C-alpha cells in the first residue's frame, strides 16, 4: 500500500532540521520553528 500526502508549510520553519519517525504504524513529524526576530522598538531621544 502506498500513501502520499502533500502539505503547504509556513516559511517560519527550519526545513533543514525536520525529523520524522514511523513507529507502530504512526508517523510522527517534528517541524521546528525559526526563532522569532525581535521586533523593532522605537526609542525616544531628547534633543537639547
BELSULZI-V455174 format. One record per pair of residues at least 24 apart in sequence whose ideal C-beta (glycine too) atoms are under 6 Angstrom apart, sorted by the first residue. I is the first residue (numbers start at 1). J is the second residue. Records with the same first field share a line. If there is no record, write none. Layout:
I=J ; J
This chain:
none
